[in-house]
Amino acid sequence: MADDPDEDIRRLADLLAQSERCVALTGVRLGATEDTEAKAVGSAWGEFASLEVLLTEPARFWDNWLPRAVEASKREVTDAHLALARLEAAGVIRAIITQAVDHLHGTAGEGDLIEVHANVLSCRCTRCDDVYALSEVQELVAAADDGVPRCTREGCGYPLRPTGTLWGEPLVEQAVIRAWDMAAWSDLFLVLDTQLRTDPMAMLPSVPLKRGSKVAIVGTTRTHYDRYAKLVISRPSPEVLPGVARLLAP
């Protein structure tokens, strides 16, 4: 395990420089210094942002989900997001798999992005699949007598739902399949700020490991893959990735 900050950056940069097919996996919130996955499970987001609540208590769902989605949509990119985008643009990192729903990787300019939970930036009609921006959903909720947004297409009027994945329903199938394929294809799998608590993403590092590829882990919380990793850096990624980008993607 690396200890010296400069040594952390140098060792990770060396691994990346030796790699031809590095794929990164990022957590619920890149740069987090707490166990965000465990916190989410025990929070109002985890309790109310579920398919069951949407179907059985829709007003309660929107009252809890919408303000949290708006908060997530207003987050700003970090130095870690920008560094990843630079490394991808330079061909150092080939693809990014993320569990985040804030779409900050896309905002930062990352091209080959796999969002396994989709994101919170839009909602869609449960009947006709018309898509509504989050700002439109806010207006519809405010105007609805029962607090439930509905499709405005003539002759429709069905309730909306978030485009992204809710608790209690499977992840986006195509995204998960592609994430597995990219993990298998990688020769270096870079895990960033995720505790690897929730399946199926918790199993993803095992895919490259079984194929003999290297795994590197950056983050402040331990994972059950630490002992198998080629490199573990116990620091948040914003302290590490910008330095790596300066070396490999100046």
Backbone as numpy.savetxt, mean C-alpha at the origin, in Angstrom:
# Nx Ny Nz CAx CAy CAz Cx Cy Cz
22.75 -7.72 11.04 21.90 -6.53 11.04 22.78 -5.29 11.04
22.47 -4.35 10.17 23.28 -3.14 10.07 22.96 -2.19 11.22
24.00 -1.47 11.72 23.81 -0.55 12.83 24.13 0.90 12.46
25.26 1.13 11.83 25.66 2.49 11.49 24.80 3.03 10.35
24.22 4.25 10.49 23.34 4.79 9.44 23.97 4.81 8.06
25.20 5.29 7.96 25.86 5.33 6.66 26.09 3.92 6.11
26.38 3.00 7.02 26.57 1.61 6.61 25.26 1.01 6.11
24.15 1.35 6.77 22.84 0.88 6.31 22.63 1.25 4.84
22.83 2.52 4.54 22.59 3.02 3.19 23.53 2.36 2.19
24.79 2.25 2.57 25.77 1.66 1.65 25.45 0.20 1.35
25.10 -0.56 2.39 24.84 -1.99 2.20 23.59 -2.21 1.35
22.55 -1.42 1.60 21.35 -1.57 0.77 21.63 -1.14 -0.67
22.38 -0.08 -0.84 22.75 0.36 -2.19 23.55 -0.71 -2.91
24.44 -1.38 -2.20 25.23 -2.45 -2.81 24.33 -3.59 -3.28
23.37 -3.98 -2.44 22.44 -5.05 -2.83 21.64 -4.65 -4.07
21.16 -3.44 -4.08 20.37 -2.97 -5.22 21.22 -2.89 -6.48
22.46 -2.47 -6.35 23.34 -2.36 -7.51 23.63 -3.73 -8.12
23.65 -4.76 -7.27 23.92 -6.12 -7.75 22.67 -6.77 -8.36
21.51 -6.20 -8.06 20.25 -6.79 -8.51 19.90 -6.32 -9.92
19.24 -7.21 -10.65 18.71 -6.85 -11.97 17.19 -6.78 -11.96
16.57 -7.41 -10.94 15.11 -7.49 -10.91 14.60 -7.26 -9.49
14.84 -6.07 -8.97 14.38 -5.76 -7.62 12.91 -5.35 -7.65
12.13 -5.95 -6.78 10.71 -5.60 -6.60 10.52 -5.21 -5.14
9.80 -4.11 -4.90 9.59 -3.62 -3.54 8.15 -3.86 -3.09
7.99 -4.16 -1.80 6.68 -4.27 -1.16 6.62 -3.23 -0.06
5.63 -2.34 -0.11 5.49 -1.32 0.93 4.23 -1.56 1.74
4.25 -1.05 2.97 3.16 -1.30 3.90 2.00 -0.33 3.79
1.14 -0.41 4.78 -0.07 0.41 4.82 0.27 1.90 4.78
1.39 2.25 5.41 1.79 3.67 5.42 3.32 3.74 5.38
3.86 4.10 4.24 5.30 4.16 4.06 5.89 5.20 5.00
6.93 4.80 5.72 7.57 5.70 6.67 7.01 5.61 8.07
6.01 4.76 8.30 5.41 4.65 9.63 6.42 4.09 10.62
6.36 4.57 11.86 7.25 4.09 12.91 6.48 3.30 13.96
5.24 2.91 13.64 4.43 2.13 14.56 3.85 0.94 13.81
3.25 0.03 14.57 2.66 -1.17 13.98 1.32 -0.80 13.36
1.34 -0.24 12.15 0.13 0.29 11.53 -0.88 -0.81 11.22
-0.42 -2.01 10.92 -1.35 -3.08 10.57 -2.13 -3.54 11.79
-1.45 -3.71 12.93 -2.15 -4.09 14.15 -3.07 -2.97 14.61
-2.63 -1.73 14.46 -3.45 -0.58 14.85 -4.72 -0.49 14.02
-4.60 -0.77 12.72 -5.76 -0.70 11.84 -6.81 -1.73 12.21
-6.37 -2.94 12.58 -7.31 -3.99 12.93 -8.15 -3.59 14.14
-7.55 -2.89 15.11 -8.26 -2.52 16.31 -8.88 -1.15 16.29
-8.88 -0.49 15.14 -9.36 0.88 15.06 -10.78 0.94 14.51
-11.32 2.17 14.47 -12.64 2.35 13.87 -12.61 1.97 12.40
-11.47 2.24 11.74 -11.33 1.84 10.33 -11.52 0.33 10.19
-10.86 -0.44 11.05 -10.98 -1.88 10.98 -12.34 -2.38 11.40
-12.98 -1.70 12.36 -14.27 -2.15 12.87 -15.42 -1.80 11.94
-15.40 -0.61 11.35 -16.54 -0.14 10.58 -16.35 -0.20 9.07
-15.11 -0.18 8.60 -14.87 -0.15 7.15 -14.88 -1.57 6.59
-15.99 -2.24 6.79 -16.11 -3.63 6.37 -17.29 -3.80 5.42
-17.24 -4.84 4.64 -18.34 -5.15 3.73 -19.62 -5.42 4.51
-19.51 -6.09 5.65 -20.69 -6.41 6.45 -21.41 -5.14 6.91
-20.66 -4.16 7.41 -21.27 -2.92 7.88 -21.86 -2.13 6.72
-21.16 -2.12 5.58 -21.69 -1.43 4.40 -23.05 -1.99 4.00
-23.20 -3.30 4.07 -24.44 -3.95 3.64 -25.55 -3.86 4.68
-25.19 -3.91 5.97 -26.21 -3.97 7.01 -26.49 -2.63 7.69
-25.48 -1.76 7.75 -25.63 -0.44 8.38 -24.94 0.60 7.51
-25.46 0.86 6.32 -24.75 1.72 5.37 -24.49 3.14 5.88
-25.44 3.73 6.60 -25.22 5.09 7.12 -24.06 5.11 8.10
-24.00 4.10 8.95 -22.90 3.99 9.91 -21.57 3.82 9.18
-21.59 3.02 8.12 -20.38 2.80 7.33 -19.85 4.12 6.78
-20.72 4.87 6.09 -20.27 6.11 5.44 -19.86 7.15 6.47
-20.50 7.16 7.61 -20.16 8.11 8.66 -18.74 7.87 9.19
-18.30 6.63 9.15 -16.96 6.29 9.64 -15.93 6.21 8.52
-16.31 5.63 7.39 -15.33 5.42 6.31 -14.96 6.72 5.62
-15.94 7.56 5.31 -15.68 8.72 4.46 -14.67 9.70 5.05
-14.79 10.12 6.33 -13.79 11.06 6.84 -12.38 10.49 6.87
-12.28 9.18 7.10 -10.95 8.56 7.12 -10.38 8.45 5.70
-11.26 8.20 4.74 -10.81 8.17 3.35 -10.34 9.55 2.90
-11.07 10.58 3.30 -10.68 11.95 2.96 -9.33 12.28 3.58
-9.14 11.88 4.84 -7.85 12.13 5.50 -6.72 11.44 4.75
-6.94 10.18 4.35 -5.90 9.45 3.61 -5.61 10.11 2.28
-6.63 10.63 1.63 -6.45 11.25 0.32 -5.68 12.56 0.39
-5.61 13.16 1.58 -4.92 14.44 1.74 -3.47 14.28 2.22
-3.04 13.05 2.44 -1.65 12.85 2.85 -0.70 13.31 1.74
0.48 13.69 2.14 1.47 14.16 1.18 2.58 13.13 1.01
3.16 13.13 -0.17 4.25 12.19 -0.43 5.42 12.49 0.50
6.13 11.45 0.89 7.30 11.59 1.75 8.56 11.49 0.91
9.69 11.75 1.56 10.97 11.58 0.88 11.15 10.14 0.42
10.56 9.20 1.16 10.67 7.79 0.77 9.92 7.52 -0.53
8.71 8.08 -0.68 7.97 7.91 -1.94 8.77 8.47 -3.11
9.32 9.66 -2.93 10.07 10.31 -4.01 11.34 9.53 -4.34
11.99 9.00 -3.31 13.20 8.21 -3.56 12.88 6.93 -4.32
11.79 6.27 -3.96 11.37 5.07 -4.69 11.08 5.39 -6.15
10.41 6.51 -6.38 10.10 6.91 -7.75 11.38 7.14 -8.55
12.37 7.77 -7.93 13.66 7.99 -8.61 14.35 6.68 -8.91
14.34 5.76 -7.95 14.99 4.47 -8.15 14.29 3.66 -9.24
12.97 3.77 -9.30 12.26 3.06 -10.37 12.54 3.69 -11.72
12.54 5.01 -11.78 12.82 5.69 -13.05 14.22 5.36 -13.56
15.15 5.10 -12.64 16.52 4.76 -13.01 16.69 3.28 -13.33
15.62 2.49 -13.17 15.69 1.07 -13.46 16.28 0.24 -12.34
16.51 0.85 -11.18 17.07 0.12 -10.03 16.01 -0.76 -9.40
14.80 -0.22 -9.25 13.64 -0.99 -8.79 12.69 -1.14 -9.97
12.22 -2.37 -10.18 11.45 -2.65 -11.39 9.95 -2.54 -11.20
9.47 -2.75 -9.98 8.03 -2.66 -9.71 7.82 -2.46 -8.22
6.67 -1.88 -7.87 6.34 -1.63 -6.47 4.96 -2.22 -6.18
4.91 -3.07 -5.17 3.66 -3.64 -4.67 3.33 -2.91 -3.37
2.12 -2.41 -3.23 1.82 -1.68 -2.00 0.50 -2.12 -1.37
0.49 -2.08 -0.05 -0.73 -2.31 0.72 -1.43 -1.00 1.08
-0.81 0.12 0.73 -1.37 1.43 1.05 -2.58 1.73 0.16
-3.49 2.55 0.68 -4.69 2.92 -0.08 -4.71 4.41 -0.41
-3.63 5.13 -0.09 -3.61 6.58 -0.29 -3.12 7.01 -1.67
-2.65 6.08 -2.47 -2.17 6.33 -3.84 -0.99 7.30 -3.88
-0.24 7.41 -2.81 0.89 8.34 -2.80 2.03 7.86 -3.70
2.14 6.54 -3.88 3.15 6.05 -4.82 2.86 6.56 -6.23
1.60 6.52 -6.61 1.22 7.04 -7.92 1.44 8.53 -8.03
1.12 9.26 -6.96 1.33 10.70 -6.94 2.81 11.04 -7.08
3.66 10.22 -6.49 5.11 10.46 -6.55 5.69 10.17 -7.92
4.92 9.48 -8.77 5.37 9.23 -10.13 5.84 7.82 -10.40
5.55 6.89 -9.50 5.96 5.52 -9.72 5.09 4.89 -10.81
5.74 4.24 -11.76 5.04 3.76 -12.95 4.43 2.38 -12.79
5.25 1.38 -12.51 4.75 0.01 -12.40 4.32 -0.23 -10.97
3.09 0.14 -10.66 2.56 0.12 -9.30 1.42 -0.87 -9.19
1.51 -1.75 -8.21 0.48 -2.76 -7.96 -0.16 -2.44 -6.61
-1.39 -1.93 -6.64 -2.12 -1.59 -5.41 -3.06 -2.74 -5.07
-2.66 -3.58 -4.13 -3.44 -4.80 -3.86 -4.77 -4.51 -3.17
-4.89 -3.35 -2.53 -6.17 -2.94 -1.93 -6.88 -1.90 -2.78
-6.39 -1.63 -3.99 -6.82 -0.48 -4.78 -6.56 0.78 -3.95
-7.45 1.79 -3.99 -7.21 3.00 -3.19 -8.55 3.66 -2.84
-8.45 4.71 -2.01 -9.67 5.35 -1.48 -10.06 6.60 -2.27
-9.47 6.81 -3.42 -9.70 8.07 -4.13 -11.02 8.11 -4.89
-11.73 6.99 -4.96 -12.99 6.98 -5.71 -13.95 5.94 -5.15
-15.21 6.07 -5.57 -16.24 5.08 -5.26 -16.96 4.74 -6.56
-17.73 3.66 -6.54 -18.43 3.26 -7.76 -19.84 2.80 -7.43
-20.69 2.85 -8.44 -22.06 2.38 -8.29 -22.08 0.86 -8.21
-22.90 0.33 -7.32 -22.98 -1.12 -7.16 -23.79 -1.79 -8.27
-24.41 -0.98 -9.13 -25.17 -1.54 -10.24 -24.50 -1.29 -11.59
-24.27 0.00 -11.91 -23.78 0.34 -13.25 -22.27 0.58 -13.31
-21.61 0.58 -12.15 -20.16 0.76 -12.07 -19.67 2.16 -12.44
-20.55 3.14 -12.54 -20.10 4.52 -12.72 -19.18 4.91 -11.56
-18.12 5.65 -11.87 -17.12 6.00 -10.86 -17.31 7.44 -10.41
-17.17 7.67 -9.11 -17.33 8.99 -8.51 -16.07 9.34 -7.72
-15.56 10.55 -7.93 -14.44 11.04 -7.14 -14.88 11.22 -5.69
-13.92 11.19 -4.79 -14.23 11.30 -3.37 -14.96 12.61 -3.05
-14.60 13.68 -3.72 -15.27 14.97 -3.50 -16.75 14.89 -3.88
-17.06 14.16 -4.95 -18.46 13.98 -5.36 -19.22 13.16 -4.33
-18.55 12.14 -3.79 -19.19 11.30 -2.78 -19.52 12.11 -1.53
-18.62 13.00 -1.14 -18.89 13.87 0.00 -20.16 14.69 -0.22
-20.33 15.22 -1.41 -21.51 16.02 -1.72 -22.77 15.16 -1.69
-22.68 13.94 -2.21 -23.84 13.06 -2.23 -24.25 12.63 -0.83
-23.26 12.36 0.02 -23.56 11.98 1.41 -24.22 13.15 2.13
-23.69 14.35 1.94 -24.25 15.54 2.60 -25.68 15.82 2.16
-26.00 15.49 0.91 -27.34 15.77 0.37 -28.35 14.67 0.66
-27.88 13.48 1.04 -28.77 12.34 1.24 -29.44 12.40 2.61
-30.75 12.18 2.63 -31.49 12.20 3.90 -31.01 11.10 4.85
-30.62 9.97 4.27 -30.19 8.85 5.11 -28.67 8.72 5.19
-27.93 9.67 4.62 -26.47 9.63 4.69 -25.82 8.60 3.81
-26.55 8.07 2.83 -26.02 7.04 1.94 -25.92 7.61 0.52
-24.73 7.64 -0.08 -24.59 8.18 -1.44 -25.14 7.20 -2.47
-25.82 7.75 -3.49 -26.41 6.91 -4.52 -26.03 7.42 -5.90
-26.08 6.52 -6.86 -25.73 6.85 -8.24 -26.68 7.90 -8.80
-26.12 8.86 -9.51 -26.94 9.94 -10.08 -27.32 9.69 -11.54
-26.88 8.57 -12.09 -27.27 8.27 -13.48 -28.78 8.09 -13.56
-29.38 8.65 -14.60 -30.83 8.58 -14.76 -31.28 7.12 -14.84
-32.26 6.78 -14.03 -32.80 5.43 -14.02 -32.03 4.46 -13.15
-30.97 4.91 -12.49 -30.18 4.00 -11.65 -30.51 4.24 -10.18
-29.74 5.09 -9.51 -30.03 5.41 -8.12 -29.57 4.37 -7.11
-28.75 3.41 -7.55 -28.27 2.38 -6.62 -27.20 2.97 -5.69
-27.01 2.34 -4.52 -25.99 2.83 -3.58 -24.58 2.72 -4.17
-23.72 3.61 -3.71 -22.31 3.54 -4.07 -21.55 2.69 -3.06
-20.35 2.33 -3.44 -19.43 1.64 -2.53 -18.01 2.10 -2.87
-17.08 1.98 -1.94 -15.69 2.31 -2.26 -15.15 1.42 -3.38
-14.31 2.00 -4.22 -13.67 1.22 -5.28 -12.68 0.23 -4.69
-12.04 0.62 -3.60 -11.02 -0.23 -2.99 -11.61 -1.37 -2.18
-10.72 -2.21 -1.68 -11.10 -3.39 -0.91 -11.52 -3.01 0.51
-12.57 -3.65 1.00 -13.03 -3.45 2.36 -12.64 -4.65 3.22
-12.62 -4.43 4.54 -12.40 -5.56 5.44 -13.48 -6.61 5.18
-13.05 -7.86 5.16 -14.01 -8.95 4.99 -14.23 -9.36 3.55
-13.53 -8.74 2.60 -13.64 -9.18 1.21 -12.24 -9.40 0.65
-12.12 -10.24 -0.37 -10.80 -10.56 -0.91 -10.15 -9.36 -1.57
-8.82 -9.41 -1.66 -8.08 -8.36 -2.36 -8.38 -8.41 -3.85
-7.93 -7.38 -4.54 -8.13 -7.31 -5.99 -7.39 -8.48 -6.64
-8.15 -9.40 -7.25 -7.57 -10.67 -7.71 -6.43 -10.46 -8.70
-6.64 -9.63 -9.70 -5.60 -9.42 -10.71 -4.34 -8.83 -10.09
-4.52 -7.93 -9.12 -3.37 -7.32 -8.46 -2.59 -8.35 -7.64
-3.30 -9.23 -6.94 -2.64 -10.25 -6.14 -1.88 -11.22 -7.03
-2.49 -11.64 -8.13 -1.81 -12.55 -9.05 -0.54 -11.91 -9.59
-0.63 -10.65 -9.97 0.55 -9.97 -10.50 1.60 -9.78 -9.41
1.18 -9.49 -8.18 2.13 -9.36 -7.08 2.90 -10.65 -6.87
2.19 -11.77 -6.93 2.85 -13.08 -6.78 3.83 -13.32 -7.94
3.41 -13.00 -9.13 4.28 -13.19 -10.30 5.54 -12.34 -10.19
5.39 -11.09 -9.77 6.55 -10.20 -9.67 7.48 -10.64 -8.54
6.91 -11.12 -7.44 7.74 -11.62 -6.34 8.56 -12.82 -6.79
7.94 -13.71 -7.57 8.65 -14.88 -8.08 9.72 -14.49 -9.09
9.48 -13.45 -9.84 10.41 -12.99 -10.88 11.61 -12.26 -10.30
11.45 -11.68 -9.13 12.50 -10.82 -8.56 13.74 -11.62 -8.17
14.89 -10.94 -8.24 16.11 -11.52 -7.66 16.47 -10.84 -6.34
15.78 -9.74 -6.03 15.88 -9.07 -4.74 14.50 -8.53 -4.39
13.98 -8.94 -3.24 12.66 -8.51 -2.80 12.86 -7.57 -1.61
12.46 -6.32 -1.79 12.71 -5.28 -0.79 11.43 -4.98 -0.02
11.43 -5.25 1.27 10.26 -5.06 2.13 10.43 -3.75 2.90
9.45 -2.85 2.78 9.58 -1.51 3.35 8.40 -1.17 4.26
8.68 -0.97 5.54 7.69 -0.45 6.49 6.40 -1.25 6.51
6.51 -2.56 6.56 5.33 -3.40 6.73 5.65 -4.49 7.73
4.70 -4.79 8.60 4.90 -5.81 9.63 4.56 -7.21 9.13
4.03 -7.29 7.90 3.70 -8.58 7.29 2.79 -9.40 8.21
1.71 -8.76 8.67 0.78 -9.41 9.59 -0.43 -10.02 8.88
-0.85 -9.43 7.76 -2.12 -9.83 7.17 -1.90 -10.60 5.87
-2.55 -11.74 5.78 -2.49 -12.56 4.57 -3.40 -11.96 3.49
-3.10 -12.19 2.21 -2.01 -13.02 1.71 -0.67 -12.31 1.58
-0.62 -10.99 1.78 0.64 -10.27 1.58 1.71 -10.69 2.58
1.30 -11.17 3.76 2.27 -11.62 4.75 3.12 -12.78 4.24
2.59 -13.53 3.29 3.32 -14.68 2.76 4.19 -14.33 1.56
4.08 -13.11 1.06 4.72 -12.77 -0.21 6.24 -12.93 -0.19
6.96 -12.54 0.87 8.42 -12.73 0.84 8.86 -14.19 0.75
7.98 -15.11 1.12 8.35 -16.53 1.02 8.51 -16.97 -0.43
7.85 -16.26 -1.35 7.90 -16.64 -2.76 9.31 -16.49 -3.32
9.96 -15.32 -3.22 11.34 -15.23 -3.70 12.31 -16.07 -2.87
12.08 -16.18 -1.56 12.98 -16.97 -0.73 13.03 -18.42 -1.19
11.87 -18.99 -1.53 11.82 -20.38 -1.98 12.52 -20.58 -3.32
12.67 -19.50 -4.08 13.35 -19.57 -5.37 14.82 -19.20 -5.27
15.29 -18.98 -4.04 16.69 -18.67 -3.84 17.06 -17.22 -4.00
16.07 -16.34 -4.11 16.34 -14.91 -4.25 16.55 -14.27 -2.87
17.14 -13.09 -2.87 17.43 -12.38 -1.63 16.25 -11.52 -1.19
16.16 -11.34 0.12 15.16 -10.44 0.70 15.88 -9.44 1.59
15.53 -8.17 1.45 16.03 -7.11 2.33 14.84 -6.43 2.99
14.97 -6.10 4.27 13.86 -5.55 5.04 14.28 -4.24 5.70
13.46 -3.20 5.50 13.69 -1.90 6.12 12.42 -1.52 6.89
12.56 -1.22 8.18 11.40 -0.84 8.98 11.71 -0.92 10.46
10.89 -0.27 11.27 11.18 -0.19 12.71 10.60 -1.35 13.51
9.73 -2.14 12.92 9.15 -3.27 13.65 9.65 -4.58 13.06
9.80 -5.56 13.92 10.32 -6.85 13.48 9.27 -7.60 12.65
9.75 -8.49 11.78 8.88 -9.37 11.02 9.37 -10.80 11.20
8.51 -11.76 10.86 8.92 -13.15 11.00 9.85 -13.60 9.87
10.19 -12.68 8.95 11.16 -13.00 7.90 12.54 -12.43 8.19
12.70 -11.72 9.31 13.99 -11.07 9.58 15.15 -12.06 9.55
14.95 -13.24 10.12 16.07 -14.19 10.21 16.46 -14.78 8.86
15.59 -14.66 7.87 15.90 -15.19 6.55 16.43 -14.11 5.60
16.38 -12.86 6.03 16.73 -11.76 5.14 18.24 -11.60 5.00
18.66 -11.17 3.84 20.07 -10.87 3.59 20.48 -9.63 4.36
19.56 -8.69 4.51 19.84 -7.43 5.20 18.58 -6.96 5.92
18.73 -6.56 7.18 17.63 -5.97 7.95 18.11 -4.62 8.47
17.36 -3.57 8.18 17.67 -2.23 8.66 16.51 -1.77 9.53
16.74 -1.61 10.81 15.66 -1.30 11.76 15.44 0.20 11.88
15.10 0.81 10.78 14.84 2.25 10.72 13.73 2.50 9.71
12.97 3.60 9.85 11.93 3.89 8.86 12.55 4.23 7.51
11.86 3.87 6.46 12.42 4.02 5.12 12.79 5.45 4.74
12.09 6.52 5.22 12.51 7.87 4.85 13.92 8.23 5.33
14.44 7.49 6.32 15.81 7.73 6.77 16.84 7.01 5.90
16.37 6.10 5.07 17.29 5.24 4.32 17.21 5.46 2.81
16.00 5.44 2.27 15.84 5.45 0.82 16.38 6.69 0.13
16.21 7.90 0.68 16.78 9.06 -0.01 18.29 8.96 -0.20
19.00 8.44 0.80 20.44 8.26 0.67 20.79 7.24 -0.39
20.00 6.17 -0.46 20.22 5.16 -1.51 19.98 5.76 -2.88
18.92 6.56 -3.01 18.62 7.19 -4.30 19.73 8.16 -4.72
20.32 8.85 -3.75 21.42 9.76 -4.11 22.62 9.00 -4.67
22.82 7.77 -4.19 23.94 6.96 -4.68 23.65 6.32 -6.03
22.43 5.83 -6.22 22.13 5.02 -7.40 21.30 5.73 -8.46
20.64 6.81 -8.09 19.80 7.53 -9.05 20.01 9.03 -8.89
21.25 9.51 -9.03 21.55 10.92 -8.80 20.87 11.84 -9.82
